[in-house]
Amino acid sequence: MFLRLLLLLLLAMNIGVGCWLAFGQRPQPLPPATDPGVPELQLLPAVPTASARVVADAHAIKASGRCLRIGPFDTRSGMQQAFEALTPHVPQIQYQRDQVTKPTGWWVYLPAFSTEEQALAAARTLAGEGIQDYYVITAGDRQNTVSLGLFHDQDNAKRRLARIQQLGYHAKLTQRMETLPEYWVAIALPAAKGFDWHAWVQAPGAQAHAVDCF
């Protein structure tokens, strides 16, 4: 009798669970993402950056078929300023870097002595005569040479040379040369008339000459 009641109870429980699963509350849809009357947020395509618009505008400028090379600029920063100023106004632009040998001043010196002791003795004698700006080169191609000053102005160099020669030394004067970088900006001229690169390049001494277009 007890076992029969237990079986009936289990059967009733299974029937109840089945009914709840079949007819119970179903999941409700999620509420709308916005309130009524408020438009949904839409993702827009990316907007080009300012630099991208500058490039696009420059490429839209019609070229004349003539090109100029502007410079020289002594520093990269000076070239960069001109490059950025010209870019929006020309159809094509590029920068160029050259290596040039330039005079950078004047050098007064005593030619190399046979020994370092002779060079040092000459330097001590000059110091006793009031010549303070000297240097004995002890290594390299100019070993045992006595440097007597570097000058930007040639007249000052000549005065130092004359004074050393008055003391009985065979001093020499030579121009110093150095290899330095030099920067240029090359542009394709726009077809529209009235373009003047001077309006955009504020660099003293900058000039322009015609070149083959790139």
Secondary structure, DSSP 8 states (H G I E B T S, - for coil): -HHHHHHHHHHHHHHHHHHHHHHS--------SS-TT------------HHHHHHHHHHHS-EEEEEEEEEEESSHHHHHHHHHHHGGGSSEEEEEEEEEEEEEEEEEEE---SSHHHHHHHHHHHHHTT----EE--SSTTTT-EEEEEESSHHHHHHHHHHHHHTT---EEEEEEEEEEEEEEEEEEESSTT--GGGT---TT-EEEEE---
